[in-house]
Amino acid sequence: MIFYFWPLVRGVWLSFTSWDILTPARFVGLANYQQMLQDPVFWNAVRVTLLYVVINIGVQIVVALVLAVLMQRLSRSVILRSVVLAPYMVSNVVAALVFLWILDFQLGIGNQLLASMGLDRIGFFTNEAWVITTIALVNVWRHMGYTALLLFAGLQAIPDTVYEAARVDGASELRMFFSITLPLLRPILGLVLIISVIGSFQVFDTVAVTTNGGPVDSSRVLQLYIYDNAFGQFNFGYASALSVALLVILLVVTFLQYRVTRAGQTDLN
């Protein structure tokens, strides 16, 4: 009630007001939402956020699924799981700083290697065409181990007898993956997908540390725009309206994912 419900209710209320902390909140009705619909920076932030989510989730789920299946089929070593989980133990800020140094245009070892191979240097965090992809892949590196372990836990629930029967019928590993693993893993995969998408829509610290929304708003995600309005311009009413918009987007996306993936159902009897 104190830490979840009250802040939510107050945030929705503030979205209908004009408030800068220094003066009392003034009710303005739907003015903040009307401003939001006509705000090109907001729509650009939505577009950039969606692009980030697609890249991050697409790569992360595929890589994590491959890692989980390899851990399930080849080795169940606890040490291996610890190694896979290690990047997740690094904070987002530290991971962002490390990759900012590695991929620096002039001094970064990544661009030094490109130059040593006779290739052009790439402005990973300064080029509009590369920046959001780079940020997404940095977070893929950090989160894929945790996602893989969640999927690995789901794989543990699939009975070995199903695979043994498939081997007797002459099924290959690839055939068993698509005909057994994916269908039976669907509920866990749907749940992981929902959690990952919600987290991806709320990306902030990696962007704030590496680019702060640049260059030219090409990495200004929605959370960063909300933060800038609230704590940069002290426009808490408009920032609250943006937060409510993000909440609505997440509710719609989560509902559609839940229905499409049928995360609440399982094919295991």
Disulfide bonds with the S-S distance in Angstrom:
none
